[in-house]
């Protein structure tokens, strides 16, 4: 009887024993393993088409190029947050709380999760524009990748590629994935939570929805209650589509809710339980409470318009036209919102209905149906809240809609293409193509003086694409030509806006993608005019010297803030404006871009800086951020972001001055909130001007707080 060999023969592992060895232990064998691994990475699974994985990797590569090319042109981008990152790179306490300065006077008006991500990059690579903005770009690439995989698990590779391309080229997405606002991380976490929930729907395993809850919790630590807008669709779809018994589904959702509370609540509990004297003031609140900030200024106040401490009063109603524009179902299609996000919004709404019909509603556990429902539900819930919220609402908020629109467009387009053999569905597809191109043509008409050829190419592609879609499918050549022409009609406009966004500097608190538009109508407001609507009022929040309505003055043509000038004292991209109001933005505006800081002022601030806790204090966080980034020393933001927070009080500031902790007071910003005279910032300003001598350096008025007049 033959005894089996305990080990495989050499020929099984390395091939025949004769001839030169090419096994993994030889250089040639190792090279072969590396090559085979790269081929498998690019090629993907053997069951997929040869072009699929290379196309996916190409999509990610092009997305990365779009989001990173010329990235340094944005300089500090939103200096308010860049200063907080700088503070966190000097102090772990400032890092943890999200303080505006390393001496921990006050925090930013958002929770700090997104600052943690950027802060780690800055600690690794130093304080510079690229270290701040590259993490945002990588979040964008990751969001595109997750959306692709989410769609691909249940639909065709073509559908997934279209979804990824739409997300990557949405103008407001290109803007925010190149910017240091919290929205980039929020989009990534939201898309991730959707992907995990759908995995839970497929498998019925609790762990997926629990991890989705963790991501939503960290989304709360990124932008508070906005992260919860996706919860109704996630909960509803899991309850409907999970294969588990109903009681088990409820149990899974309870566990997910606990995950949300724990992942979000640990930081909130620390902030609320630590005594106020032992931590920085919670910026944006009126009572030094993060819970008040959550449910007030950054929460329900955004919906009702009743925002205590806001830079301007909200509408206070969901039917009229407040300081942030008219509300209603057409809001997103008017004013500046339209060119930021709505290129394919009508298409997505139509394809949502088409997808529900083609997928069918009969099998509740169908993962394809669950995908359509969660994307469609998220689009409707978030879009309706944005349309009717009466408080602060900036155009860049609409980036939250981008992955939902992209996913629905990719899915719907793929389903229609699969049904192209039926005349009825070809007619539907033709109507969709015609409507998509017509809306793009209309949006491009608002910038008719900018690259006018794009508008006519889109119109021609729409006409040709509509005809090709109506024809019966015959051969790969015609099919490929039809896809190419339709993609030009649908994506050329937003892609052109996205590319233009990468070519100009965007700074300040109110960035806007693409060239300046002339669109007015429902939903005005934002950075290019205070009231919006038909004409608007001169200037507006953050644009002291702006034009009327939506027209931006000279400066950054895309957002009305002052253009980048190169910076001083190592501050890349410090923006122009100074203390006097500059056309199109800048000046003392608390919502505009940062101010340029001269070498002389920096030298004055940094002289003997080691003897003081704060080298200076000034009203408003944007002004303070400019001086802090230029000097790299703590600058106190009196009154927080809007200059309306009661921090510090006059008595507390007097005590700090008496203790020799603050060297200079920088005049210029007067506060932008709605509180009556008598705010802490105004009281402190009046006290300083009455008791200390001033001096002017390069047009900046400073008061030496170490010597009373």
C-alpha positions in Angstrom: 0.0 0.0 0.0 1.4 3.4 -1.0 1.6 6.0 1.7 0.5 9.5 0.5 3.2 12.1 0.5 2.9 14.5 3.5 3.7 17.5 1.3 3.0 18.4 -2.3 5.7 17.6 -4.8 8.0 20.3 -6.0 6.3 20.3 -9.3 3.0 21.3 -7.8 4.5 24.5 -6.3 7.1 25.5 -8.8 6.4 23.5 -11.9 8.7 20.8 -13.4 12.0 20.3 -11.6 13.9 20.4 -14.8 15.0 23.7 -16.3 15.7 27.0 -14.6 13.8 27.7 -11.4 11.1 30.3 -11.6 9.5 29.7 -8.2 8.6 32.4 -5.7 11.9 32.1 -3.9 14.0 33.2 -7.0 14.2 36.7 -8.2 12.4 35.7 -11.4 9.7 34.0 -9.4 9.2 37.0 -7.2 9.0 39.2 -10.2 6.3 36.9 -11.7 4.3 37.1 -8.5 4.5 40.9 -8.5 3.4 41.0 -12.1 0.6 38.6 -11.5 -0.6 40.6 -8.5 -0.6 43.8 -10.5 -2.5 42.1 -13.3 -5.1 40.8 -10.9 -5.4 44.2 -9.3 -6.0 45.9 -12.7 -8.0 43.0 -14.2 -10.2 42.3 -11.3 -12.1 39.0 -10.9 -12.0 36.5 -13.7 -15.8 36.8 -13.9 -15.8 40.5 -14.7 -15.3 42.1 -18.1 -11.7 42.9 -19.0 -12.4 46.6 -19.2 -14.2 47.0 -15.9 -11.4 47.2 -13.4 -9.2 49.4 -15.5 -12.2 51.7 -16.1 -12.8 51.9 -12.3 -9.2 52.7 -11.6 -9.1 55.2 -14.4 -12.2 56.9 -12.8 -10.4 57.2 -9.5 -7.3 58.5 -11.1 -9.1 61.2 -13.0 -11.1 62.1 -9.9 -7.9 62.5 -8.0 -6.4 64.7 -10.7 -9.5 66.9 -10.8 -9.5 67.4 -7.1 -5.8 67.9 -6.6 -4.6 69.8 -9.6 -3.7 73.4 -8.7 -4.9 72.7 -5.2 -2.5 75.2 -3.6 -4.3 78.1 -5.4 -6.9 78.1 -2.6 -4.2 79.0 0.0 -5.7 78.7 3.5 -9.2 78.2 1.8 -11.5 78.8 4.8 -9.0 80.5 7.1 -11.4 80.1 10.0 -10.9 76.3 10.0 -7.3 76.5 8.9 -6.5 78.5 12.0 -8.2 75.9 14.2 -6.0 73.3 12.5 -2.9 75.4 13.2 -4.0 75.7 16.8 -4.5 71.9 17.0 -1.0 71.3 15.6 0.4 73.2 18.7 -1.9 72.0 21.4 -3.5 68.6 21.9 -6.2 70.3 24.0 -7.0 72.6 21.0 -7.0 69.5 18.7 -9.5 67.7 20.9 -11.9 70.6 21.4 -11.5 72.2 18.0 -10.3 75.5 19.4 -9.7 78.5 17.3 -6.4 79.2 19.0 -3.8 77.2 20.8 -4.5 79.0 24.1 -8.0 77.6 23.9 -10.2 80.8 24.3 -13.1 79.5 22.2 -13.9 76.7 19.8 -15.1 76.8 16.2 -18.9 76.6 15.8 -18.8 73.0 14.6 -17.7 69.8 16.3 -14.1 68.9 15.5 -14.1 65.5 13.7 -13.2 66.9 10.4 -10.5 69.0 12.0 -9.0 65.8 13.5 -8.5 64.4 10.1 -6.9 67.5 8.7 -5.0 68.0 12.0 -3.3 64.6 11.7 -2.1 65.5 8.2 -0.7 68.8 9.4 1.1 67.2 12.3 2.7 64.7 9.9 3.5 67.1 7.0 3.6 70.6 8.6 1.3 73.5 8.3 0.8 74.4 4.7 -2.1 74.6 2.2 -1.5 71.2 0.7 -1.4 69.4 4.1 -4.8 71.0 4.9 -6.5 70.4 1.6 -5.2 67.0 0.3 -7.1 65.0 2.9 -10.3 66.6 1.6 -9.4 65.6 -2.0 -8.7 62.0 -0.8 -12.1 62.0 0.9 -13.6 62.9 -2.5 -11.8 60.0 -4.2 -12.9 57.6 -1.5 -16.5 58.8 -1.8 -16.5 58.1 -5.5 -15.0 54.7 -4.9 -17.6 53.8 -2.3 -20.5 55.0 -4.4 -19.1 53.0 -7.4 -18.9 49.8 -5.3 -22.4 50.4 -3.8 -24.0 50.6 -7.2 -21.8 47.9 -8.7 -22.8 45.3 -6.2 -26.4 45.3 -7.5 -26.2 46.9 -11.0 -24.0 46.9 -14.0 -20.5 48.2 -14.2 -21.7 50.9 -16.6 -24.2 52.1 -14.1 -21.5 52.3 -11.4 -19.1 54.2 -13.7 -21.8 56.7 -14.6 -22.6 57.2 -10.9 -19.0 57.7 -10.0 -18.4 60.1 -12.9 -21.5 62.2 -12.0 -20.4 62.5 -8.4 -16.8 63.4 -9.4 -17.9 66.1 -11.8 -20.7 67.8 -9.8 -19.4 71.4 -9.5 -20.1 71.8 -5.8 -18.5 68.4 -5.1 -15.3 69.5 -6.9 -15.4 72.7 -4.8 -15.9 71.1 -1.4 -13.4 68.2 -2.0 -10.8 70.9 -2.5 -11.9 72.9 0.6 -11.4 72.6 4.3 -15.1 72.8 5.4 -16.7 69.8 7.2 -18.8 68.9 4.2 -16.2 66.6 2.6 -16.0 64.3 5.5 -19.8 64.4 6.0 -20.3 63.2 2.4 -17.8 60.4 2.9 -19.4 59.2 6.1 -22.9 59.4 4.7 -22.0 57.4 1.6 -20.2 54.9 3.8 -23.2 54.5 6.1 -25.5 53.9 3.0 -23.1 51.2 1.7 -22.9 49.5 5.1 -26.7 49.5 5.6 -27.2 48.0 2.2 -24.7 45.2 3.1 -26.8 44.6 6.2 -30.0 44.5 4.1 -28.4 41.8 1.9 -26.9 39.6 4.6 -29.3 40.3 7.5 -26.3 40.6 9.8 -26.4 43.2 12.6 -22.8 44.2 12.4 -23.3 46.1 9.2 -26.0 48.4 10.5 -24.1 48.9 13.7 -21.0 50.1 11.8 -23.3 52.3 9.8 -24.5 53.8 13.0 -20.9 54.4 14.0 -20.3 56.4 10.8 -23.5 58.4 11.4 -22.3 59.2 14.9 -19.0 60.5 13.6 -21.0 62.4 11.0 -22.7 64.1 13.9 -19.3 65.0 15.3 -18.6 66.5 11.9 -21.7 68.6 11.2 -24.2 67.8 13.9 -27.8 67.3 13.0 -27.3 67.4 9.3 -25.8 63.9 9.5 -29.2 62.6 10.8 -31.0 63.6 7.6 -30.0 60.2 6.1 -31.4 58.3 9.1 -35.1 58.1 8.0 -34.2 56.4 4.7 -31.7 54.1 6.3 -34.1 53.0 9.0 -37.0 52.7 6.7 -35.2 50.7 4.1 -33.7 48.3 6.7 -37.1 47.8 8.3 -38.7 47.0 4.9 -35.9 45.1 3.1 -34.0 43.1 5.6 -34.6 39.4 5.3 -34.7 38.9 9.1 -38.0 38.6 11.0 -39.5 41.9 12.0 -38.6 41.6 15.7 -35.0 40.9 14.7 -34.9 43.9 12.4 -36.0 46.1 15.2 -33.4 44.7 17.5 -30.7 45.4 14.9 -31.9 49.0 14.6 -31.8 49.5 18.3 -28.2 48.3 18.4 -27.4 50.7 15.5 -29.1 53.5 17.5 -26.9 52.7 20.5 -23.9 52.8 18.1 -24.9 56.3 16.9 -25.3 57.6 20.5 -22.0 56.1 21.7 -19.9 57.2 18.7 -21.3 60.7 18.9 -22.0 61.0 22.6 -18.6 60.3 24.1 -17.2 63.6 22.9 -20.4 65.5 23.7 -20.4 64.1 27.2 -16.8 65.2 27.9 -17.5 68.7 26.7 -20.7 69.0 28.8 -19.2 67.4 31.9 -15.9 69.2 32.0 -16.3 72.5 34.0 -16.5 75.6 31.8 -13.3 77.0 33.4 -11.3 74.0 32.4 -12.1 74.0 28.7 -12.6 76.6 25.9 -15.9 78.3 25.4 -18.2 76.5 22.9 -18.2 78.8 19.9 -21.6 79.6 18.3 -23.5 79.1 21.6 -24.9 81.7 23.9 -24.6 79.7 27.1 -21.3 77.9 26.6 -23.2 74.6 25.8 -22.6 72.2 23.0 -26.2 70.9 23.4 -27.5 74.5 22.9 -25.3 74.8 19.8 -26.7 71.5 18.5 -30.4 72.3 18.9 -30.2 76.0 18.4 -27.8 77.9 16.1 -26.6 74.7 14.2 -29.9 72.7 14.6 -33.5 73.7 14.7 -32.5 77.4 14.2 -31.4 76.5 10.7 -34.9 75.2 9.9 -37.0 77.8 11.6 -34.7 80.8 11.0 -34.6 81.6 14.7 -30.8 81.6 15.1 -29.7 83.5 18.2 -26.3 85.0 17.4 -26.6 84.5 13.7 -24.8 86.9 11.3 -28.1 88.1 10.0 -31.7 87.2 11.0 -33.2 84.2 9.3 -36.6 84.2 7.6 -38.3 82.9 10.7 -40.7 81.2 8.3 -40.7 78.5 5.7 -42.9 80.3 3.3 -41.5 83.8 2.8 -38.3 85.3 1.7 -35.9 85.8 4.6 -32.3 86.9 4.6 -31.3 83.5 3.1 -33.6 83.6 0.2 -37.1 82.4 -0.6 -38.1 78.9 0.4 -40.1 76.4 -1.5 -39.9 73.5 -3.9 -38.2 75.5 -6.6 -35.6 77.0 -4.3 -32.7 74.8 -5.5 -33.4 75.7 -9.1 -33.1 79.4 -8.5 -30.2 81.7 -7.8 -26.8 80.3 -7.3 -27.9 76.9 -6.1 -28.9 75.8 -9.6 -25.4 75.8 -11.1 -23.9 74.1 -8.0 -26.0 71.0 -7.9 -29.1 70.8 -10.2 -27.5 69.9 -13.5 -28.8 66.3 -13.1 -31.3 66.8 -10.3 -34.4 66.7 -12.6 -32.9 63.7 -14.3 -32.4 61.9 -11.0 -36.0 62.5 -9.9 -37.3 61.1 -13.2 -35.0 58.2 -13.1 -36.0 57.5 -9.5 -39.5 56.7 -10.7 -38.2 54.8 -13.8 -35.9 52.7 -11.5 -38.8 51.8 -9.1 -40.9 50.7 -12.1 -38.1 48.6 -13.7 -36.8 47.1 -10.5 -40.3 46.4 -9.3 -41.9 46.7 -5.8 -43.1 43.2 -5.3 -40.1 41.6 -3.6 -39.3 43.6 -0.5 -35.9 42.0 0.1 -34.6 42.8 -3.4 -31.3 44.5 -2.7 -31.7 46.5 -6.0 -34.9 47.9 -4.7 -33.3 48.7 -1.4 -30.5 50.6 -3.2 -33.0 52.7 -5.2 -35.1 53.4 -2.1 -32.3 54.5 0.1 -30.8 56.8 -2.5 -34.1 58.2 -3.5 -35.3 58.6 0.1 -32.1 60.4 1.0 -32.4 62.7 -1.9 -36.0 63.6 -1.1 -35.5 64.1 2.6 -32.4 66.2 2.3 -33.6 68.1 -0.7 -36.9 69.0 1.0 -35.2 70.2 4.2 -32.8 72.3 2.2 -35.7 73.7 0.1 -37.8 74.8 3.2 -35.2 75.7 5.8 -35.6 79.3 6.8 -32.2 79.8 8.5 -28.7 80.1 7.3 -28.3 78.2 4.0 -25.3 78.5 1.7 -25.1 77.0 -1.8 -22.2 74.7 -0.9 -24.4 72.8 1.6 -26.0 71.2 -1.5 -22.9 68.9 -1.8 -24.8 66.5 0.5 -27.2 65.8 -2.4 -24.5 64.9 -4.9 -24.0 61.2 -4.2 -27.8 60.6 -4.2 -28.2 62.3 -7.5 -25.2 60.5 -8.9 -26.3 57.1 -7.8 -29.9 57.4 -9.1 -28.6 58.7 -12.5 -26.2 55.8 -12.9 -28.8 53.2 -11.9 -31.6 54.7 -14.0 -29.4 55.1 -17.1 -28.2 51.5 -16.8 -31.7 50.1 -16.4 -33.0 52.1 -19.4 -30.1 51.0 -21.6 -30.8 47.4 -20.6 -34.4 47.9 -21.9 -33.4 49.6 -25.1 -35.0 46.8 -27.1 -38.5 48.1 -26.2 -39.7 51.1 -28.0 -41.7 52.5 -25.0 -38.5 52.6 -22.9 -36.5 54.1 -25.7 -39.1 56.9 -25.8 -38.6 57.4 -22.1 -34.9 57.5 -22.5 -35.1 60.0 -25.3 -37.3 62.3 -23.1 -34.8 62.0 -20.3 -31.9 62.9 -22.6 -33.7 65.8 -24.1 -34.7 67.1 -20.7 -31.2 66.8 -19.3 -29.6 68.6 -22.2 -32.3 71.3 -22.2 -31.7 72.1 -18.5 -27.9 72.1 -19.0 -28.4 74.5 -22.0 -30.5 76.8 -19.7 -27.9 76.8 -16.9 -25.1 77.5 -19.4 -27.2 80.5 -20.7 -26.6 82.1 -17.3 -22.9 82.3 -18.2 -23.3 82.9 -21.9 -20.2 85.1 -21.9 -18.0 82.3 -20.5 -16.9 79.7 -23.0 -20.1 80.0 -25.1 -19.1 77.1 -27.4 -19.9 74.7 -24.5 -23.6 75.6 -24.6 -23.9 74.8 -28.3 -22.0 71.6 -28.1 -24.3 70.5 -25.4 -27.3 71.4 -27.5 -26.0 69.5 -30.5 -25.1 66.5 -28.4 -28.6 66.5 -26.9 -30.3 66.6 -30.3 -28.1 63.8 -31.7 -28.3 61.8 -28.5 -32.1 62.0 -28.4 -32.3 60.6 -32.0 -29.8 57.8 -31.4 -31.6 56.7 -28.2 -34.8 56.4 -30.2 -33.3 54.1 -32.8 -33.3 50.4 -32.3 -30.0 49.1 -30.9 -27.8 47.7 -33.6 -24.2 46.8 -33.2 -21.5 47.9 -30.8 -20.4 50.8 -32.8 -23.8 52.6 -32.7 -24.2 51.6 -29.0 -20.9 53.1 -28.1 -21.6 56.2 -30.1 -24.9 56.6 -28.4 -23.4 56.3 -24.9 -20.6 58.8 -25.8 -23.0 61.4 -27.2 -25.4 61.1 -24.3 -22.5 61.5 -21.8 -21.4 64.7 -23.5 -24.9 66.1 -23.4 -25.3 65.2 -19.7 -21.8 65.8 -18.3 -20.0 68.4 -20.4 -21.7 71.4 -18.6 -21.0 70.3 -15.0 -17.5 69.0 -15.9 -16.7 72.4 -17.5 -17.9 74.2 -14.3 -15.8 71.8 -12.2 -12.7 72.3 -14.3 -13.1 76.1 -14.0 -13.4 75.7 -10.3 -9.9 74.3 -10.2 -8.4 77.2 -12.0 -9.3 80.1 -9.7 -8.7 80.8 -6.0 -11.5 80.1 -3.5 -11.2 81.6 -0.1 -13.4 82.6 2.8 -16.5 81.2 4.4 -18.8 81.4 1.3 -17.1 79.6 -1.6 -19.0 78.9 -4.8 -18.2 76.6 -7.7 -17.9 77.6 -11.4 -18.0 80.9 -13.1 -20.2 83.8 -11.9 -23.8 83.3 -13.0 -26.6 85.9 -13.5 -29.3 83.5 -12.3 -31.8 85.0 -9.8 -35.1 83.8 -8.5 -36.4 81.7 -5.6 -33.7 80.8 -3.2 -31.4 83.8 -3.5 -29.0 84.9 -0.9 -25.7 83.4 0.0 -22.4 84.9 -0.9 -23.4 87.0 -3.8 -26.2 89.0 -2.4 -28.0 89.2 0.9 -31.6 88.9 -0.1 -31.3 87.3 -3.5 -34.6 86.8 -5.4 -35.1 89.4 -8.0 -32.3 91.9 -7.7 -31.4 91.5 -4.0 -29.8 94.1 -1.8 -26.4 95.6 -2.1 -23.6 93.5 -0.6 -24.8 90.9 1.8 -23.4 88.7 4.5 -19.7 88.4 3.9 -19.6 90.9 1.0 -19.4 94.4 2.4 -18.4 95.8 -0.9 -20.3 93.4 -3.1 -22.5 94.2 -6.0 -26.3 93.9 -6.3 -28.2 90.6 -6.2 -26.0 87.8 -7.3 -23.3 89.8 -9.0 -20.0 89.5 -7.4 -17.7 92.5 -7.5 -14.1 92.5 -8.6 -12.1 90.0 -6.7 -12.6 86.3 -6.9 -15.0 85.9 -9.8 -16.4 82.7 -8.4 -17.3 83.6 -4.9 -17.0 87.3 -4.5 -14.3 87.2 -1.9 -10.9 88.8 -2.4 -8.4 87.0 -4.6 -5.3 85.3 -3.4 -2.3 87.5 -3.3 0.4 85.2 -2.2 0.4 85.8 1.5 2.8 87.2 4.0 5.0 85.6 6.6 4.6 82.1 5.4 0.8 82.3 5.1 0.1 80.8 1.7 -2.7 82.5 -0.1 -3.5 85.2 2.4 -6.2 87.2 0.8 -6.5 90.8 0.0 -8.9 93.1 1.5 -7.2 94.8 4.5 -9.4 96.7 7.0 -11.2 98.8 4.5 -14.0 97.2 2.6 -12.7 95.9 -0.7 -14.9 95.6 -3.8 -16.4 92.2 -4.0 -15.6 91.1 -0.5 -12.8 91.3 2.0 -12.6 94.1 4.5 -14.0 93.7 8.0 -16.7 91.3 6.9 -17.0 88.4 9.3 -18.2 86.1 6.5 -15.8 87.2 3.8 -12.2 86.0 3.1 -9.3 86.5 5.4 -7.4 89.7 5.4 -3.8 90.2 4.2 -1.3 90.7 7.0 1.8 92.7 6.2 5.3 91.8 7.4 5.4 94.9 9.6 2.2 93.8 11.5 3.6 90.3 11.8 6.8 91.6 13.3 4.9 93.7 15.8 2.7 90.7 16.8 5.6 88.2 17.2 7.9 90.5 19.1 8.1 89.2 22.7 5.3 86.8 21.8 6.6 84.2 24.3 5.6 86.6 27.2 1.9 86.5 26.3 -0.8 83.9 26.1 -2.4 85.7 23.2 -0.3 88.0 21.0 -3.5 89.8 20.1 -7.3 89.8 20.3 -9.8 91.0 17.7 -13.5 90.7 17.1 -14.6 87.8 15.0 -12.9 84.5 14.1 -12.1 85.3 10.5 -10.2 88.4 11.4 -8.4 86.5 14.2 -7.6 83.6 11.9 -5.8 85.9 9.4 -3.5 87.3 12.1 -3.0 83.9 13.7 -2.0 82.1 10.5 0.4 84.9 9.7 2.1 85.1 13.1 1.6 81.4 14.0 0.8 82.6 17.5 -2.5 82.5 19.4 -4.9 85.3 18.6 -8.2 85.5 20.6 -11.4 85.7 18.6 -13.6 87.9 20.7 -17.3 86.9 20.2 -16.4 83.8 18.2 -17.3 83.4 14.6 -19.9 86.1 14.3 -18.6 88.4 17.1 -21.9 87.7 18.9 -20.9 85.0 21.4 -20.7 86.4 25.0 -17.1 85.2 25.3 -15.1 86.6 26.9 -17.2 88.9 29.0 -15.8 92.4 29.6 -14.9 91.5 33.2 -13.1 88.4 32.0 -11.2 90.3 29.3 -10.2 93.0 31.8 -8.8 90.3 34.1 -6.8 88.8 31.3 -5.4 92.2 30.3 -4.5 93.0 34.0 -2.7 89.6 34.2 -0.6 90.5 31.1 -2.0 87.7 29.0 -3.0 89.7 25.9 -0.6 92.1 24.2 -2.5 93.8 21.3 -6.1 94.6 20.5 -6.7 94.8 16.7 -9.5 97.1 15.7 -11.6 96.8 12.5 -14.2 94.1 12.9 -17.3 95.3 14.6 -19.4 92.1 14.7 -22.0 90.9 12.3 -24.7 89.5 14.4 -28.2 90.6 15.2 -27.8 91.3 18.9 -28.4 94.9 20.0 -25.6 97.1 21.1 -24.0 96.0 24.3 -22.6 92.6 23.2 -19.4 91.6 24.9 -17.5 92.4 21.7 -18.8 95.9 21.6 -18.3 96.5 25.3 -14.7 95.3 25.0 -14.1 97.4 22.0 -15.5 100.5 23.7 -13.4 99.9 26.8 -10.2 99.3 24.9 -10.6 102.5 22.7 -11.3 104.5 25.8 -8.4 103.4 27.9 -5.5 102.5 25.6 -3.5 104.4 23.0 -3.7 103.3 19.4 -1.1 103.1 16.7 -1.5 102.5 13.0 0.7 100.0 11.1 0.1 99.6 7.4 -3.5 100.7 7.8 -4.2 98.4 10.8 -5.2 100.1 14.0 -3.7 98.3 17.1 -4.0 99.1 20.8 -1.2 98.1 23.1 -2.9 96.5 26.1 0.2 96.6 28.2 0.2 100.4 28.5 -2.9 102.4 29.4 -3.4 105.8 27.8 
